[in-house]
Amino acid sequence: MKEEDPGTRDDVEKLLRAANHYALERIELCLAEDEGLLARPGHVAEVGFRFVNQYLFPNLEADELEALNVLALARRKCEAAVNVAHVGMTLSEAIVHDRRVRKMEHAFLAARDRALRCGLTRKLTTIQRDVLRREFLTVVFNG
Protein backbone atom coordinates (compact mmCIF):
# COMPACT_ATOMS: atom_id res chain seq x y z
CA MET A 1 0.00 0.00 0.00
CA LYS A 2 1.14 3.49 -0.71
CA GLU A 3 2.22 5.77 2.11
CA GLU A 4 -0.32 8.46 3.00
CA ASP A 5 0.78 12.08 2.75
CA PRO A 6 1.02 14.25 5.91
CA GLY A 7 -2.02 16.31 4.90
CA THR A 8 -4.14 13.18 4.71
CA ARG A 9 -2.78 11.98 8.07
CA ASP A 10 -3.84 15.30 9.66
CA ASP A 11 -7.28 15.05 8.04
CA VAL A 12 -7.69 11.50 9.34
CA GLU A 13 -6.69 12.63 12.85
CA LYS A 14 -9.25 15.46 12.76
CA LEU A 15 -11.95 13.10 11.54
CA LEU A 16 -11.13 10.53 14.25
CA ARG A 17 -11.27 13.22 16.96
CA ALA A 18 -14.65 14.39 15.68
CA ALA A 19 -15.92 10.80 15.59
CA ASN A 20 -14.79 10.22 19.18
CA HIS A 21 -16.49 13.43 20.30
CA TYR A 22 -19.70 12.34 18.57
CA ALA A 23 -19.51 8.89 20.20
CA LEU A 24 -19.02 10.37 23.68
CA GLU A 25 -22.05 12.61 23.24
CA ARG A 26 -24.15 9.66 22.07
CA ILE A 27 -22.97 7.51 24.98
CA GLU A 28 -23.92 10.26 27.43
CA LEU A 29 -27.40 10.36 25.91
CA CYS A 30 -27.70 6.57 26.15
CA LEU A 31 -26.56 6.56 29.76
CA ALA A 32 -29.05 9.29 30.62
CA GLU A 33 -31.78 7.00 29.28
CA ASP A 34 -30.44 3.69 30.66
CA GLU A 35 -27.90 3.74 33.50
CA GLY A 36 -27.92 -0.07 33.34
CA LEU A 37 -25.52 0.18 30.41
CA LEU A 38 -22.73 0.68 32.93
CA ALA A 39 -23.53 -2.66 34.58
CA ARG A 40 -22.79 -4.66 31.43
CA PRO A 41 -19.00 -5.20 31.19
CA GLY A 42 -17.54 -3.83 27.97
CA HIS A 43 -20.92 -2.75 26.67
CA VAL A 44 -20.32 1.00 26.88
CA ALA A 45 -16.99 0.66 25.10
CA GLU A 46 -18.49 -1.46 22.32
CA VAL A 47 -21.40 0.95 21.89
CA GLY A 48 -18.86 3.77 21.72
CA PHE A 49 -16.89 2.04 18.97
CA ARG A 50 -20.11 1.48 17.03
CA PHE A 51 -20.98 5.19 17.30
CA VAL A 52 -17.50 6.10 16.05
CA ASN A 53 -17.93 3.81 13.05
CA GLN A 54 -21.40 5.21 12.38
CA TYR A 55 -19.92 8.72 12.34
CA LEU A 56 -16.99 7.74 10.13
CA PHE A 57 -19.06 5.82 7.58
CA PRO A 58 -22.54 7.40 7.38
CA ASN A 59 -22.82 6.41 3.72
CA LEU A 60 -22.81 2.65 4.38
CA GLU A 61 -25.80 0.34 4.62
CA ALA A 62 -26.52 -1.35 7.96
CA ASP A 63 -25.01 -4.69 6.90
CA GLU A 64 -21.85 -3.01 5.60
CA LEU A 65 -21.49 -1.02 8.82
CA GLU A 66 -21.98 -4.21 10.83
CA ALA A 67 -19.20 -5.87 8.80
CA LEU A 68 -16.93 -2.97 9.80
CA ASN A 69 -18.02 -3.25 13.45
CA VAL A 70 -17.11 -6.96 13.44
CA LEU A 71 -13.81 -6.18 11.74
CA ALA A 72 -12.97 -3.41 14.22
CA LEU A 73 -13.61 -5.70 17.19
CA ALA A 74 -11.57 -8.52 15.64
CA ARG A 75 -8.73 -6.08 14.97
CA ARG A 76 -8.72 -4.75 18.55
CA LYS A 77 -8.64 -8.29 19.95
CA CYS A 78 -5.92 -9.40 17.55
CA GLU A 79 -3.78 -6.32 18.19
CA ALA A 80 -4.10 -6.75 21.95
CA ALA A 81 -3.19 -10.43 21.73
CA VAL A 82 -0.16 -10.08 19.47
CA ASN A 83 1.27 -7.38 21.71
CA VAL A 84 1.30 -9.47 24.88
CA ALA A 85 4.88 -10.33 25.81
CA HIS A 86 5.78 -13.87 26.80
CA VAL A 87 7.81 -12.52 29.71
CA GLY A 88 6.78 -14.29 32.89
CA MET A 89 4.82 -17.02 31.08
CA THR A 90 5.61 -20.65 31.54
CA LEU A 91 6.18 -22.67 28.39
CA SER A 92 2.67 -24.14 28.57
CA GLU A 93 1.14 -20.68 29.13
CA ALA A 94 3.07 -19.35 26.13
CA ILE A 95 1.82 -22.22 23.96
CA VAL A 96 -1.79 -21.60 25.02
CA HIS A 97 -1.35 -17.87 24.39
CA ASP A 98 0.13 -18.49 20.94
CA ARG A 99 -2.85 -20.69 20.05
CA ARG A 100 -5.20 -17.90 21.13
CA VAL A 101 -3.23 -15.39 19.07
CA ARG A 102 -3.51 -17.60 15.97
CA LYS A 103 -7.25 -17.95 16.57
CA MET A 104 -7.62 -14.17 16.84
CA GLU A 105 -5.48 -13.64 13.74
CA HIS A 106 -7.74 -16.01 11.79
CA ALA A 107 -10.85 -14.22 13.12
CA PHE A 108 -9.36 -10.87 12.04
CA LEU A 109 -8.55 -12.18 8.55
CA ALA A 110 -12.04 -13.68 8.17
CA ALA A 111 -13.67 -10.41 9.29
CA ARG A 112 -11.42 -8.44 6.94
CA ASP A 113 -12.31 -10.70 4.01
CA ARG A 114 -16.04 -10.43 4.80
CA ALA A 115 -15.89 -6.64 5.00
CA LEU A 116 -13.96 -6.30 1.76
CA ARG A 117 -16.10 -8.87 -0.10
CA CYS A 118 -19.32 -6.97 0.59
CA GLY A 119 -18.07 -4.22 -1.72
CA LEU A 120 -18.22 -1.37 0.76
CA THR A 121 -14.91 0.09 -0.46
CA ARG A 122 -16.63 1.24 -3.66
CA LYS A 123 -18.76 3.61 -1.57
CA LEU A 124 -15.91 5.17 0.39
CA THR A 125 -14.41 8.59 -0.07
CA THR A 126 -10.64 9.00 -0.18
CA ILE A 127 -10.43 9.92 3.51
CA GLN A 128 -12.72 7.03 4.45
CA ARG A 129 -10.42 4.64 2.55
CA ASP A 130 -7.47 6.07 4.50
CA VAL A 131 -9.36 5.53 7.79
CA LEU A 132 -10.28 1.99 6.72
CA ARG A 133 -6.68 1.13 5.86
CA ARG A 134 -5.22 2.67 9.01
CA GLU A 135 -7.85 1.91 11.65
CA PHE A 136 -9.43 -1.32 10.41
CA LEU A 137 -7.07 -3.22 8.12
CA THR A 138 -3.78 -2.68 9.95
CA VAL A 139 -2.66 -4.53 13.07
CA VAL A 140 0.12 -2.68 14.90
CA PHE A 141 2.88 -4.77 16.47
CA ASN A 142 4.62 -3.08 19.40
CA GLY A 143 7.79 -5.07 19.27
PyMOL commands that set and color helices and strands:
alter all, ss='L'
color gray80, all
select helices_A, chain A and resi 6-33+35-39+43-56+62-82+91-117+120-123+126-136
alter helices_A, ss='H'
color red, helices_A
deselect
rebuild
show_as cartoon
